[in-house]
Amino acid sequence: MSTTVQRLLTDYHPSSRGARPSLLARAIETLSVWRQRVREKRALARLDERDWHDFGASSSDVFAELRRPFWRAPPQA
Protein backbone atom coordinates (compact mmCIF):
# COMPACT_ATOMS: atom_id res chain seq x y z
CA MET A 1 0.00 0.00 0.00
CA SER A 2 1.41 3.36 -0.88
CA THR A 3 2.21 5.84 1.85
CA THR A 4 -0.32 8.32 0.46
CA VAL A 5 -3.15 5.79 0.50
CA GLN A 6 -2.17 4.55 3.95
CA ARG A 7 -2.10 8.13 5.28
CA LEU A 8 -5.51 8.85 3.78
CA LEU A 9 -6.98 5.74 5.36
CA THR A 10 -5.50 6.35 8.80
CA ASP A 11 -6.21 10.09 8.85
CA TYR A 12 -9.81 9.73 7.72
CA HIS A 13 -12.47 10.67 10.20
CA PRO A 14 -16.10 10.94 9.06
CA SER A 15 -16.76 14.19 10.93
CA SER A 16 -13.71 15.81 9.34
CA ARG A 17 -15.42 15.65 5.96
CA GLY A 18 -18.58 17.31 7.21
CA ALA A 19 -20.53 14.10 6.68
CA ARG A 20 -22.58 12.48 9.38
CA PRO A 21 -20.98 9.26 10.68
CA SER A 22 -22.54 6.08 9.37
CA LEU A 23 -24.75 3.89 11.49
CA LEU A 24 -21.94 1.35 11.71
CA ALA A 25 -19.45 3.99 12.87
CA ARG A 26 -21.86 5.23 15.54
CA ALA A 27 -22.57 1.67 16.70
CA ILE A 28 -18.85 0.92 16.99
CA GLU A 29 -18.28 4.15 18.93
CA THR A 30 -21.18 3.35 21.27
CA LEU A 31 -19.89 -0.16 21.93
CA SER A 32 -16.44 1.24 22.60
CA VAL A 33 -17.82 3.71 25.15
CA TRP A 34 -19.84 0.96 26.82
CA ARG A 35 -16.80 -1.33 27.07
CA GLN A 36 -14.80 1.50 28.63
CA ARG A 37 -17.54 2.11 31.21
CA VAL A 38 -17.60 -1.60 32.11
CA ARG A 39 -13.81 -1.56 32.62
CA GLU A 40 -14.04 1.56 34.76
CA LYS A 41 -16.84 0.10 36.89
CA ARG A 42 -14.82 -3.08 37.46
CA ALA A 43 -11.81 -1.01 38.50
CA LEU A 44 -13.97 1.09 40.83
CA ALA A 45 -15.44 -2.05 42.42
CA ARG A 46 -11.91 -3.29 43.22
CA LEU A 47 -11.02 -0.13 45.18
CA ASP A 48 -11.53 0.15 48.91
CA GLU A 49 -13.06 2.99 50.91
CA ARG A 50 -9.70 4.65 51.53
CA ASP A 51 -9.10 4.83 47.78
CA TRP A 52 -12.54 6.38 47.23
CA HIS A 53 -11.75 9.13 49.70
CA ASP A 54 -8.43 9.78 47.96
CA PHE A 55 -10.31 10.99 44.89
CA GLY A 56 -13.15 12.60 46.84
CA ALA A 57 -15.93 10.05 46.47
CA SER A 58 -18.18 8.84 49.25
CA SER A 59 -19.43 5.29 49.55
CA SER A 60 -22.88 6.43 48.40
CA ASP A 61 -21.30 8.01 45.28
CA VAL A 62 -19.49 4.78 44.48
CA PHE A 63 -22.51 2.56 45.08
CA ALA A 64 -24.70 4.83 42.95
CA GLU A 65 -22.15 4.59 40.13
CA LEU A 66 -21.92 0.81 40.41
CA ARG A 67 -25.72 0.44 40.35
CA ARG A 68 -26.16 2.57 37.22
CA PRO A 69 -26.26 0.44 34.04
CA PHE A 70 -23.24 0.83 31.76
CA TRP A 71 -25.39 2.06 28.89
CA ARG A 72 -26.56 5.12 30.85
CA ALA A 73 -24.24 8.08 30.73
CA PRO A 74 -23.14 9.52 34.06
CA PRO A 75 -24.81 12.78 35.08
CA GLN A 76 -22.96 15.88 33.92
CA ALA A 77 -21.28 17.83 36.72
C-alpha positions as CSV (number, residue, x, y, z in Angstrom):
1,M,0.0,0.0,0.0
2,S,1.4,3.4,-0.9
3,T,2.2,5.8,1.9
4,T,-0.3,8.3,0.5
5,V,-3.2,5.8,0.5
6,Q,-2.2,4.6,3.9
7,R,-2.1,8.1,5.3
8,L,-5.5,8.9,3.8
9,L,-7.0,5.7,5.4
10,T,-5.5,6.3,8.8
11,D,-6.2,10.1,8.9
12,Y,-9.8,9.7,7.7
13,H,-12.5,10.7,10.2
14,P,-16.1,10.9,9.1
15,S,-16.8,14.2,10.9
16,S,-13.7,15.8,9.3
17,R,-15.4,15.7,6.0
18,G,-18.6,17.3,7.2
19,A,-20.5,14.1,6.7
20,R,-22.6,12.5,9.4
21,P,-21.0,9.3,10.7
22,S,-22.5,6.1,9.4
23,L,-24.8,3.9,11.5
24,L,-21.9,1.4,11.7
25,A,-19.4,4.0,12.9
26,R,-21.9,5.2,15.5
27,A,-22.6,1.7,16.7
28,I,-18.8,0.9,17.0
29,E,-18.3,4.1,18.9
30,T,-21.2,3.4,21.3
31,L,-19.9,-0.2,21.9
32,S,-16.4,1.2,22.6
33,V,-17.8,3.7,25.2
34,W,-19.8,1.0,26.8
35,R,-16.8,-1.3,27.1
36,Q,-14.8,1.5,28.6
37,R,-17.5,2.1,31.2
38,V,-17.6,-1.6,32.1
39,R,-13.8,-1.6,32.6
40,E,-14.0,1.6,34.8
41,K,-16.8,0.1,36.9
42,R,-14.8,-3.1,37.5
43,A,-11.8,-1.0,38.5
44,L,-14.0,1.1,40.8
45,A,-15.4,-2.1,42.4
46,R,-11.9,-3.3,43.2
47,L,-11.0,-0.1,45.2
48,D,-11.5,0.2,48.9
49,E,-13.1,3.0,50.9
50,R,-9.7,4.6,51.5
51,D,-9.1,4.8,47.8
52,W,-12.5,6.4,47.2
53,H,-11.7,9.1,49.7
54,D,-8.4,9.8,48.0
55,F,-10.3,11.0,44.9
56,G,-13.1,12.6,46.8
57,A,-15.9,10.0,46.5
58,S,-18.2,8.8,49.3
59,S,-19.4,5.3,49.6
60,S,-22.9,6.4,48.4
61,D,-21.3,8.0,45.3
62,V,-19.5,4.8,44.5
63,F,-22.5,2.6,45.1
64,A,-24.7,4.8,42.9
65,E,-22.1,4.6,40.1
66,L,-21.9,0.8,40.4
67,R,-25.7,0.4,40.4
68,R,-26.2,2.6,37.2
69,P,-26.3,0.4,34.0
70,F,-23.2,0.8,31.8
71,W,-25.4,2.1,28.9
72,R,-26.6,5.1,30.8
73,A,-24.2,8.1,30.7
74,P,-23.1,9.5,34.1
75,P,-24.8,12.8,35.1
76,Q,-23.0,15.9,33.9
77,A,-21.3,17.8,36.7
